[in-house]
Amino acid sequence: MLDTIRQLTRTLKLKDLIIANFIPEESARSVERRAAWSAEEDAWLVPKLELSGNSLNRNNLNRPISSSKLRRPETEFARQRKQYDSNPR
């Protein structure tokens, strides 16, 4: 049991060190504020934010419209360039 406590203490210190050195302080505090203990699951739960990461400004993306003949969307520039150069890059 003592070995388990020591191992858990080492793991906790490592995670604290990683958080202190690689995660902005304000972000770490925000996660701590949002976290809630679930007695049913016996774990901490952190609810997802509505506007985070890739979900920001999803409605404002202007992606090229795919043609039914093409495998993936292409810009007009890429279509014109394909006439002169067969290299897709």
PLY file of the C-alpha trace (Angstrom):
ply
format ascii 1.0
element vertex 89
property float x
property float y
property float z
element edge 88
property int vertex1
property int vertex2
end_header
0.00 0.00 0.00
2.89 2.34 0.76
4.35 1.67 -2.71
1.02 2.58 -4.26
0.90 5.86 -2.34
4.45 6.71 -3.43
3.68 5.90 -7.06
0.52 8.03 -6.98
2.44 10.89 -5.35
5.11 10.73 -8.10
2.42 10.71 -10.79
0.66 13.67 -9.21
3.91 15.66 -8.97
4.67 14.93 -12.65
1.21 16.07 -13.74
1.47 19.22 -11.62
4.86 19.97 -13.18
3.50 19.52 -16.69
0.50 21.76 -15.96
2.70 24.44 -14.38
5.14 24.55 -17.31
3.05 23.88 -20.40
-0.50 25.09 -19.76
-1.29 28.80 -19.37
-2.22 29.63 -15.79
-5.59 31.13 -16.71
-6.56 28.01 -18.69
-5.62 25.74 -15.81
-7.73 27.82 -13.41
-10.64 27.73 -15.85
-10.54 23.93 -15.98
-10.36 23.74 -12.18
-13.42 26.02 -11.85
-15.46 23.96 -14.31
-14.49 20.55 -12.91
-17.07 18.75 -10.78
-16.79 15.53 -8.80
-19.20 12.77 -9.80
-19.85 10.34 -6.96
-21.65 7.99 -9.34
-18.66 7.64 -11.66
-16.11 8.19 -8.87
-14.20 10.64 -11.08
-13.82 14.31 -11.91
-15.88 15.50 -14.88
-15.00 18.58 -16.94
-17.89 19.75 -19.13
-16.97 20.77 -22.67
-17.01 24.42 -23.67
-19.37 25.45 -26.44
-16.85 27.69 -28.17
-13.45 26.05 -28.08
-10.88 24.85 -30.58
-12.24 24.08 -34.02
-15.84 24.93 -33.20
-15.10 28.68 -33.20
-16.65 30.51 -36.14
-17.84 27.31 -37.80
-20.56 29.24 -39.60
-18.11 31.70 -41.13
-16.00 29.17 -43.03
-15.99 29.67 -46.77
-14.98 26.31 -48.16
-14.98 25.50 -51.85
-18.09 23.73 -53.07
-17.39 20.22 -54.27
-18.33 19.17 -57.75
-20.01 15.82 -58.26
-17.19 14.84 -60.66
-14.36 15.59 -58.24
-13.15 13.45 -55.35
-12.71 16.44 -53.01
-13.37 20.19 -53.02
-11.08 22.31 -55.21
-10.64 26.02 -55.51
-10.98 27.79 -58.82
-7.24 28.54 -58.73
-6.45 24.82 -58.35
-8.68 23.98 -61.31
-6.95 26.57 -63.51
-3.49 25.51 -62.32
-4.27 21.87 -63.20
-4.34 22.86 -66.89
-0.68 23.88 -66.81
0.85 21.62 -64.17
-0.17 18.03 -63.40
1.49 18.10 -59.97
-1.30 18.66 -57.41
1.06 20.39 -54.99
0 1
1 2
2 3
3 4
4 5
5 6
6 7
7 8
8 9
9 10
10 11
11 12
12 13
13 14
14 15
15 16
16 17
17 18
18 19
19 20
20 21
21 22
22 23
23 24
24 25
25 26
26 27
27 28
28 29
29 30
30 31
31 32
32 33
33 34
34 35
35 36
36 37
37 38
38 39
39 40
40 41
41 42
42 43
43 44
44 45
45 46
46 47
47 48
48 49
49 50
50 51
51 52
52 53
53 54
54 55
55 56
56 57
57 58
58 59
59 60
60 61
61 62
62 63
63 64
64 65
65 66
66 67
67 68
68 69
69 70
70 71
71 72
72 73
73 74
74 75
75 76
76 77
77 78
78 79
79 80
80 81
81 82
82 83
83 84
84 85
85 86
86 87
87 88
